[in-house]
């Protein structure tokens, strides 16, 4: 990531995709997670607030349910996520504790952020956690929602969270080579881009947050 982007940044949302958290079999990679946690802790030590939007719950639950490969059926994916979410959080809690940092689990759905009152409640919770020095770790509630499992791998959720807070910077760590234009539409296509921007959604017109800057 370009270090000059961090000069005037005080609050960062970091999205950790499945590909950067898991090995070739899509199971959690402890060594990789350990390195990522150390980098987040370094940003906290530098005085910056960090919110994680983390995938990986399915990978954490696959072994428990006996899956050698990532299942394709939605019900099985949701079952893996339900089993794996607590294990994923236990991993984060143990690793962040080595740096003297506490973590908090925040499970959201896209509907939570579409509903005005609920998205305000989510923002208040996140801001309060940050004020107390806690690292919020957000994931989509895959046991009841399928958007992340079928489509976005938390990309859209992380963008919504960055606008919700608001954050100064959104960093998406992913193995995907590019971004998707017109996501969710028939004319959707992949496109490589080094920079993107967002505009506040209609639901934030009463008190629109500043759009985040983006980095690869």
Residue pairs with C-beta under 8 A, 6 or more apart in sequence:
1 171
1 215
1 216
2 215
5 169
5 213
5 215
6 43
6 46
6 48
6 169
8 168
9 48
9 168
9 169
10 47
10 48
10 49
10 168
11 48
11 49
11 50
11 51
11 130
11 165
11 166
11 167
11 168
11 169
12 43
12 48
12 49
12 50
12 51
12 167
12 168
12 169
12 170
12 171
13 50
13 51
13 52
13 53
13 158
13 161
13 162
13 165
13 167
13 169
13 170
13 171
13 212
14 40
14 50
14 51
14 52
14 53
14 171
14 173
15 52
15 53
15 54
15 154
15 155
15 157
15 158
15 170
15 171
15 172
15 173
15 174
16 36
16 52
16 53
16 54
16 55
16 56
16 173
17 55
17 153
17 154
17 155
17 172
17 173
17 174
17 175
17 176
18 26
18 55
18 56
18 58
18 59
18 153
19 174
19 175
19 176
20 32
20 36
20 173
20 174
20 175
21 28
21 29
21 32
21 33
21 36
21 54
21 55
21 56
21 59
22 28
22 29
22 56
22 59
23 29
23 32
25 68
25 69
26 58
26 59
26 62
26 69
26 70
27 59
27 60
27 62
27 63
28 56
28 59
28 60
28 87
28 88
28 91
30 91
33 56
33 91
33 92
33 95
34 95
36 173
37 92
37 95
37 96
37 99
38 99
40 50
40 52
40 96
40 135
41 96
41 99
41 101
43 50
44 50
44 99
44 101
44 135
45 99
49 130
50 135
51 126
51 130
51 135
51 136
51 138
51 161
51 165
51 167
52 92
52 135
52 136
52 137
52 138
53 138
53 139
53 154
53 157
53 158
53 161
54 88
54 92
54 137
54 138
54 139
54 154
55 139
55 148
55 153
55 154
56 84
56 88
56 139
57 80
57 81
57 84
57 85
57 88
57 139
57 142
58 70
58 77
58 80
58 81
58 84
58 142
58 149
59 70
59 80
59 84
60 80
60 83
60 84
60 85
60 87
60 88
60 91
61 79
61 80
61 81
61 82
61 83
61 84
61 85
61 87
62 68
62 69
62 70
62 71
62 80
62 84
64 80
64 83
64 84
64 87
65 76
65 79
65 80
65 83
67 76
67 80
70 77
71 77
71 80
74 146
74 149
74 150
77 142
77 146
77 149
78 142
78 143
78 146
78 149
81 142
81 143
81 149
82 142
82 143
85 105
85 107
85 139
85 142
85 143
88 139
89 103
89 105
89 137
92 103
92 137
93 102
93 103
96 102
96 103
96 135
101 133
101 134
101 135
102 133
102 134
102 135
103 134
103 135
103 136
103 137
104 129
104 134
104 135
104 136
104 137
105 137
105 139
106 122
106 125
106 126
106 129
106 136
106 137
106 138
106 139
107 138
107 139
107 140
107 141
108 122
108 138
108 139
108 140
108 141
108 157
108 161
109 140
109 141
109 144
109 145
109 147
110 140
110 145
110 147
110 156
110 157
110 160
111 118
111 145
112 118
112 119
112 122
113 119
113 122
113 157
113 160
113 161
113 164
114 203
116 203
119 164
119 203
122 164
123 164
123 165
126 136
126 161
126 164
126 165
127 165
129 136
130 136
138 157
138 158
138 161
139 148
139 154
140 147
140 148
140 149
140 154
140 157
142 148
142 149
147 156
147 157
148 154
148 157
151 183
151 184
152 183
153 174
153 176
155 172
155 174
156 183
158 170
158 172
159 170
159 198
159 212
161 167
162 169
162 170
162 198
162 212
163 198
163 200
163 201
163 204
163 209
163 211
163 212
164 209
165 209
166 209
166 210
166 211
166 212
167 212
168 212
168 213
169 212
169 213
169 214
169 215
170 212
170 213
170 214
170 215
171 215
172 214
172 215
172 216
177 190
177 192
178 190
178 191
178 192
178 193
179 190
179 191
179 192
179 193
179 196
180 188
180 189
180 190
180 191
181 188
181 189
181 190
181 191
182 188
182 189
194 216
195 214
196 214
197 211
197 214
198 211
198 212
198 214
199 211
200 208
200 209
200 211
